[in-house]
Amino acid sequence: MYRFTRKRQRKRLQTELSITYSYLAPLLSDDRHLGPLQRIGETFIQPEAAFVTVSLPHSELVLCVLEGRLEVGNADGPLHEMEAGDVYRISALEEAELTFRNPSAHKKNRVLELWLSADLPGKPPEPEGVRLNVDRGFFNFLPLASGQGHEDAAVLTTECAVYLSRLRPSENLIFETVLFRSVYVFVLDGAVRLEDDRLIGGDSALVFGEERIPMTAQQQSVVILIDIPLDDEEREMGAGNGSNH
């Protein structure tokens, strides 16, 4: 198995008094292949607060509401309403202004954001919403968005898949993929053991050249996995060396 682990990646950025953005850096300081993954982060919006963000060009955005409610849409258009367990994908965006709003009068929300490079840039925005039963994410890998044909997941133009897993203490789970793919593991909450590494909330790891990835929860945990293809250089490394580094 080839693995690079980076600890303590969560960086809280207070953009306004009512909004906190946690940037979960996807190993950006290294030359590892990120595939279509551009950025991953969490947004926390106080009740009845809103803000406008500029989308990354030639990208698709995946939003998953982890807690509370969210309204999202073009800054000058109607807003799409979401609640906990909902996933919303806007594909192949040109650069555009997007509005995020928490419609709740009393409860802060928590939203997972993933920005991916679109395989088909230049297309008009194509929003798609999916309502998920988040309880299926307990002791399981629940597909949130996928370009690999997963049913009941938001459809991506990129050849990757995004999974959510909620693990109870001491639960063991094995993620299975194919040999020539990378898997990014982001621990949102709790603590999990990934073979010899202990990852806590805010930590991330990259695994590639491995078809089975076992993990064990050391406490109640929420984990995001992003499964993407390897590039040619990493394929050669995986074929030529079977040791860890």
Secondary structure as UniProt FT lines:
FT   STRAND          2..6
FT   STRAND          10..16
FT   TURN            17..18
FT   STRAND          19..24
FT   TURN            28..29
FT   TURN            35..36
FT   STRAND          37..45
FT   TURN            47..48
FT   STRAND          50..54
FT   TURN            57..58
FT   STRAND          59..67
FT   STRAND          69..74
FT   TURN            75..76
FT   STRAND          80..83
FT   TURN            84..85
FT   STRAND          86..93
FT   STRAND          97..101
FT   STRAND          109..117
FT   TURN            121..122
FT   STRAND          126..131
FT   HELIX           134..137
FT   STRAND          142..146
FT   TURN            151..152
FT   STRAND          154..155
FT   STRAND          161..167
FT   TURN            169..170
FT   STRAND          172..176
FT   TURN            179..180
FT   STRAND          181..189
FT   STRAND          191..194
FT   TURN            195..196
FT   STRAND          197..200
FT   TURN            201..202
FT   STRAND          204..208
FT   STRAND          212..217
FT   STRAND          221..229
FT   HELIX           232..240
//
